[in-house]
Amino acid sequence: MIGISECAAVTVPISTTYVGTLIGAQDDRVSLDIPGGCWLDSLDMIVDEASTTVAVIDIYLAWDSLGENPITDSVALAPADWRRGSTDASLILKVLAIEKYVTPPAGQTTAGKIYAFIKVDSGTLTIPVGGLRVNWDDRRS
């Protein structure tokens, strides 16, 4: 099965520490829990540019709510280079390739869920419902 897993809305204030948000099945009938072993293809990140003066977003994915079992390395992103929405110009999009097969460790906090940890250098970042979307495939290895 090919699926997506999404986040709820989240606001990330300027901070020297990461803010964690849960990614998994939502109540929208589109988003699903992440299988126990699957190919993580990419992370789509949509943010509301109108609500932020953020110059750099630092993000990584982890299996646990403390961020101690990482799935990816942290990546620093500059929203100024992102693609604009066609119907809502205040929304901007970035797609990050993950492209690896993963299996959850014993330390996974919640089955079927992963966490995105985000830190911003200035301002406040607003991510709408579904603004963090992990694309996965449980048939690929």
C-alpha positions in Angstrom: 0.0 0.0 0.0 1.1 3.5 -0.7 0.0 6.0 1.9 0.5 9.4 3.6 0.6 10.3 7.2 -0.1 13.9 8.3 0.2 16.3 11.3 -2.3 18.4 13.1 -1.8 22.2 13.0 1.3 23.4 14.8 2.9 26.7 15.7 6.7 26.8 16.3 8.0 29.9 18.2 11.6 31.1 18.0 13.7 28.8 20.2 17.1 27.2 20.7 15.4 23.9 21.3 13.3 21.7 19.0 9.4 21.6 19.1 8.1 18.1 18.4 4.8 17.4 16.6 3.2 14.0 15.9 2.8 12.7 12.4 0.4 9.8 11.8 -3.3 9.1 11.1 -5.6 12.1 11.4 -9.4 12.2 11.3 -9.5 13.1 7.6 -9.8 9.5 6.1 -6.8 10.3 3.9 -4.0 10.1 6.4 -2.9 6.7 7.7 -0.7 5.3 10.4 2.8 4.5 9.3 3.4 0.7 8.9 5.9 -1.2 11.1 8.3 -1.4 8.3 8.1 0.7 5.1 9.9 2.8 2.6 9.8 6.5 3.6 9.8 8.4 0.3 9.6 12.0 1.2 8.4 14.7 3.6 6.2 17.4 2.2 6.3 20.6 4.3 3.8 23.4 3.8 4.0 26.5 5.9 2.0 29.8 6.1 4.6 32.4 5.0 2.3 35.3 6.0 2.6 34.4 9.6 6.4 34.2 9.8 9.6 36.1 9.4 11.6 32.8 9.7 14.9 32.8 7.8 15.9 29.2 8.6 13.9 26.1 9.6 15.8 23.2 11.1 13.9 19.9 11.0 14.4 16.2 11.6 12.2 13.1 12.0 12.3 10.7 15.0 10.5 7.6 16.3 10.0 8.9 19.8 8.5 12.0 21.5 11.9 13.0 23.0 13.7 12.9 19.6 16.3 10.4 20.8 15.7 7.8 18.1 16.1 9.8 14.9 15.0 8.6 11.5 16.7 11.4 9.6 19.5 13.9 10.1 18.5 17.5 10.8 18.2 19.7 7.7 18.4 23.5 7.6 15.9 25.0 5.2 15.5 28.6 3.8 11.7 29.2 3.2 12.6 32.1 0.8 13.4 29.5 -1.8 10.2 27.4 -1.5 7.5 27.0 -4.1 4.4 29.3 -3.8 0.8 27.9 -3.7 -1.2 28.6 -6.8 -4.5 29.2 -5.1 -3.1 30.6 -1.8 0.1 32.5 -2.3 0.7 32.7 1.5 1.4 28.9 1.6 4.8 27.7 0.5 5.9 24.1 -0.1 9.2 22.2 0.2 9.6 18.5 -0.5 12.5 16.7 1.3 13.7 13.4 -0.1 14.0 10.7 2.6 14.3 7.6 0.4 15.1 4.8 2.8 13.6 1.7 4.3 12.8 2.0 8.0 11.6 -0.2 10.9 10.7 1.2 14.3 13.0 0.6 17.2 11.8 -0.7 20.6 11.9 2.9 21.8 9.1 4.0 19.4 6.7 6.1 21.5 3.4 5.3 19.6 3.0 2.6 17.0 2.1 4.0 13.6 3.4 7.5 14.5 6.6 9.4 14.1 7.6 12.9 15.3 8.9 15.9 13.4 11.2 18.1 15.5 11.4 21.7 14.3 13.4 24.7 15.3 13.3 28.2 13.8 15.9 31.0 14.0 13.4 33.9 14.2 9.8 34.8 14.2 7.0 32.2 14.5 6.3 29.4 12.1 2.7 28.3 11.4 2.1 24.9 9.9 -1.5 24.1 8.8 -3.3 20.8 9.3 -1.6 18.3 7.0 1.3 20.7 6.5 3.8 18.0 7.4 3.1 14.9 5.3 5.2 11.8 5.1 4.8 9.7 1.9 5.5 6.0 2.4 5.2 2.7 0.6 5.0 -0.7 2.5 5.6 -2.7 -0.7 9.1 -1.4 -1.4 12.3 -2.4 0.4 
